[in-house]
Amino acid sequence: MPLYDYKCRNCDGRFEILVRAGATATCPHCGSTALDKQVSAPCAPPRSKALITAARRQAAREGHMSNYSAPERKELLRHS
């Protein structure tokens, strides 16, 4: 399942979304399906502990916990 960047023609919102095969992407802001797929720039994984920690915190705020180990997820969810 690829993750794509989109720009909505209706509200000019920009977002990325995971698109399943056969699914139609919709704008999370206005619900429109009039979207333009954008080119996503690849990003090398961070190497410093500070950048990794910051990326993990951002992922947790957004609800993406897959980059944490099971014990780390339990600890984070306990403090949420």
N, C-alpha and C positions, 0 to 999 in steps of 0.2 A: 504494500500500500504506500504509494508515494505521497510525500508532503509537498504541496504546491503553494506558491505565493499567488495571490489574486488581487486585482483592483476592480472594484464594483463600478459599473457604468452609471448606476442609478444614484448612489450617494458618495461616490469617490472614496469609499473606505478601502483601506489596504489591510490585508490579513493573510495568514497562512492557514491551511487546513489539510487534514489527512483525508484523502479521497479514496474510497473503496471502489473496486471494479464495478462498473455499471451504475454507480451512484452519481447524482448530479449535485455539484457544489452550489451552495447558497450563501449569500452574504449574511454574516452573523449580526450585522447592524440593521439592515432593512429587509432581509429575506429575499432579495432579488436574485435571479439566476443569470442576469446579464453581467457576466464577469469576463475579464481579460486575464488570461494566465500570464504571469510575469516570470522573467528569468531570475532564478535564485542563484546567488553567488555562494559558492562553497566556502566553508569556514574551517580552518584547521582547528583541531581540538586544543584547548588551552593547556599550557604546561606548568604554569605557576600555581601553587596551592591557593593563593588569593583569588585568582580568576576561576579556578574550579569551584571553590566555595561559593563565589558570587553566582556562577552559572547554576549551581545546584539550588541555591536559595530562590533564584528566579523561576526555575523549573517547578519547585515545590509550590510557589505562590500561584503558578499557572495550573497546578494540578497534575503535573507530569512527574511521577515518582519512579519511573523505570530506571533512572540512572543511579538509584540508591540501592544498597544491599537490603535484604529483608530486615536485619536488625536496625539499620539506619532509618528505614521507613517507619518501623514501630516507634522509634524514639521521636521522630519528627511528628508523627500523628498524635502521639501522646501529648506533645506541647502545643498542638494546634487548638 
